[in-house]
Amino acid sequence: MVLFGVDLHMSGAMAIAVFLTIWWIVLFVTLPIGVKSLHETDEALAGADPGAPVAPNLGRKIVWTTLLALAVFVALVIFMNVTDA
């Protein structure tokens, strides 16, 4: 598949599958960054688990995950074009 004049060395479906796999891995890496639990902040909510995050900022993490996953995917495509894999 050729995208913006660059040969991806994979089909469109494979490119989507690889990007989504990278996206999920990056998401799991970014999820714990900057999260404080109820126990760490000494906030007590009745019935809440002490390990529950106070403010997980999921919107920001999804944006950062997408940008980082895109960078990793572009690096992979560049690597595949340089090495002709």
C-alpha positions as CSV (number, residue, x, y, z in Angstrom):
1,M,0.0,0.0,0.0
2,V,1.3,3.5,-0.9
3,L,0.3,6.4,1.4
4,F,1.4,9.9,0.6
5,G,3.9,8.5,-1.9
6,V,5.5,6.2,0.7
7,D,5.4,2.4,0.3
8,L,4.2,0.9,3.6
9,H,5.4,-2.6,2.7
10,M,2.0,-3.9,4.0
11,S,-1.7,-4.0,3.0
12,G,-4.1,-1.4,4.3
13,A,-5.7,-3.8,6.7
14,M,-2.3,-4.9,8.1
15,A,-1.3,-1.2,8.5
16,I,-4.4,-0.5,10.5
17,A,-3.8,-3.7,12.6
18,V,-0.2,-2.7,13.3
19,F,-1.2,0.9,14.2
20,L,-3.9,-0.3,16.6
21,T,-1.6,-2.8,18.3
22,I,1.0,0.0,18.8
23,W,-1.8,2.3,20.0
24,W,-2.9,-0.1,22.7
25,I,0.7,-0.8,23.9
26,V,1.4,2.9,24.1
27,L,-2.0,3.4,26.0
28,F,-1.0,0.9,28.6
29,V,2.4,2.7,29.0
30,T,0.8,6.1,29.4
31,L,-2.1,5.1,31.7
32,P,-0.2,5.2,35.0
33,I,1.7,8.4,34.3
34,G,0.7,11.2,36.6
35,V,-2.1,9.3,38.3
36,K,-2.6,9.6,42.1
37,S,-4.9,7.3,44.0
38,L,-7.4,8.2,46.7
39,H,-5.0,6.7,49.2
40,E,-2.1,8.9,48.1
41,T,-4.1,12.1,48.3
42,D,-5.8,11.2,51.6
43,E,-9.3,11.8,50.1
44,A,-11.9,9.5,51.6
45,L,-15.0,8.7,49.6
46,A,-17.5,6.3,51.1
47,G,-17.6,3.1,49.2
48,A,-14.7,4.0,46.8
49,D,-11.6,1.8,46.5
50,P,-8.5,3.4,48.0
51,G,-6.6,2.6,44.8
52,A,-9.0,4.3,42.5
53,P,-7.5,7.2,40.6
54,V,-8.5,10.7,41.6
55,A,-8.2,12.4,38.2
56,P,-7.1,9.9,35.5
57,N,-7.2,12.6,32.7
58,L,-8.2,10.0,30.1
59,G,-8.8,12.6,27.3
60,R,-5.3,14.0,27.5
61,K,-3.9,10.4,27.6
62,I,-5.8,9.4,24.5
63,V,-4.5,12.4,22.6
64,W,-0.9,11.7,23.7
65,T,-1.3,8.0,23.0
66,T,-2.4,8.7,19.5
67,L,0.5,11.1,18.8
68,L,3.1,8.7,20.3
69,A,1.6,5.7,18.5
70,L,1.7,7.7,15.2
71,A,5.3,8.6,15.8
72,V,6.2,4.9,16.5
73,F,4.3,3.8,13.4
74,V,6.0,6.3,11.2
75,A,9.4,5.2,12.6
76,L,8.5,1.6,11.8
77,V,7.5,2.5,8.2
78,I,10.8,4.5,7.8
79,F,12.7,1.6,9.1
80,M,11.0,-0.8,6.8
81,N,11.7,1.4,3.8
82,V,15.4,1.9,4.7
83,T,16.0,-1.8,5.2
84,D,13.6,-2.9,2.4
85,A,12.1,-5.5,4.8
